[in-house]
Amino acid sequence: RVDGEKGGEEGGVCDLCDVCEAPLPRAVRWLHKDRKFGALNLSEAEALSMRKLRLFFAELFWEQGEGDGATQVYRAKGALRVAGECKRQYALQAVHDTYELVLGPEWPMGEAPLSQLVLIGRNLDREALSLAFSQCAADADEPHGLAEAEARS
């Protein structure tokens, strides 16, 4: 606790983060101290399979286990390189068990397309999620893009 810290509780007293010693507003104290809560950044240089991505997202957002140690994804955002769509990226937005994957803007000129995914949640196993995301890489004979994948299903 620190006395006289700006933005603190009544009497100028507020809690400090155990890690960085930053003052903590009352509303976020519990979250900031929860060591199981965090963000995970994943990236993949290979073009991804729409079919494999859908399976990955279904498991990630809809088939989460229960209990204190289960993976819980609260929010996800991403720019994804999907096989067959060389000029435009797919944009992912997700909140809890609802997600949207839509064709987004063109990749920036002079920049190699790179799929990037940010997950915010609890019990995010970096190794397991990184492996699962990399396994979404497209095979040579898979359908390309959202429209072709939907047409074949």
Solvent accessible surface area in square Angstrom, and as a share of the most:
residue,aa,sasa,rsa
1,R,180,0.66
2,V,45,0.26
3,D,118,0.61
4,G,65,0.62
5,E,57,0.26
6,K,191,0.81
7,G,74,0.71
8,G,27,0.26
9,E,44,0.20
10,E,168,0.75
11,G,78,0.75
12,G,22,0.21
13,V,38,0.22
14,C,2,0.01
15,D,30,0.16
16,L,43,0.21
17,C,6,0.03
18,D,102,0.53
19,V,103,0.59
20,C,78,0.47
21,E,125,0.56
22,A,40,0.31
23,P,60,0.38
24,L,10,0.05
25,P,81,0.51
26,R,166,0.61
27,A,82,0.63
28,V,61,0.35
29,R,38,0.14
30,W,169,0.59
31,L,49,0.24
32,H,81,0.36
33,K,85,0.36
34,D,32,0.17
35,R,161,0.59
36,K,89,0.38
37,F,58,0.24
38,G,28,0.27
39,A,65,0.50
40,L,5,0.03
41,N,102,0.52
42,L,11,0.05
43,S,67,0.43
44,E,25,0.11
45,A,61,0.48
46,E,104,0.47
47,A,25,0.20
48,L,0,0.00
49,S,0,0.00
50,M,1,0.00
51,R,112,0.41
52,K,41,0.17
53,L,0,0.00
54,R,78,0.28
55,L,109,0.54
56,F,19,0.08
57,F,0,0.00
58,A,19,0.15
59,E,113,0.51
60,L,11,0.05
61,F,7,0.03
62,W,148,0.52
63,E,119,0.53
64,Q,52,0.23
65,G,49,0.47
66,E,167,0.75
67,G,50,0.48
68,D,89,0.46
69,G,64,0.62
70,A,16,0.12
71,T,40,0.23
72,Q,52,0.23
73,V,3,0.02
74,Y,64,0.24
75,R,80,0.29
76,A,1,0.01
77,K,94,0.40
78,G,16,0.15
79,A,28,0.22
80,L,0,0.00
81,R,77,0.28
82,V,2,0.01
83,A,9,0.07
84,G,58,0.56
85,E,42,0.19
86,C,108,0.64
87,K,137,0.58
88,R,91,0.33
89,Q,23,0.10
90,Y,8,0.03
91,A,28,0.22
92,L,1,0.01
93,Q,77,0.34
94,A,2,0.01
95,V,78,0.45
96,H,103,0.46
97,D,85,0.44
98,T,94,0.54
99,Y,50,0.19
100,E,99,0.44
101,L,19,0.10
102,V,66,0.38
103,L,67,0.33
104,G,10,0.10
105,P,89,0.56
106,E,109,0.49
107,W,29,0.10
108,P,68,0.43
109,M,186,0.83
110,G,95,0.91
111,E,103,0.46
112,A,82,0.64
113,P,42,0.27
114,L,64,0.32
115,S,0,0.00
116,Q,94,0.42
117,L,1,0.00
118,V,56,0.32
119,L,0,0.00
120,I,60,0.31
121,G,0,0.00
122,R,46,0.17
123,N,31,0.16
124,L,32,0.16
125,D,75,0.39
126,R,145,0.53
127,E,144,0.65
128,A,52,0.40
129,L,19,0.09
130,S,48,0.31
131,L,105,0.52
132,A,35,0.27
133,F,2,0.01
134,S,43,0.28
135,Q,113,0.50
136,C,4,0.02
137,A,27,0.21
138,A,31,0.24
139,D,72,0.37
140,A,109,0.84
141,D,121,0.62
142,E,14,0.06
143,P,24,0.15
144,H,71,0.32
145,G,9,0.08
146,L,43,0.21
147,A,82,0.63
148,E,61,0.27
149,A,10,0.08
150,E,94,0.42
151,A,85,0.66
152,R,154,0.56
153,S,120,0.78
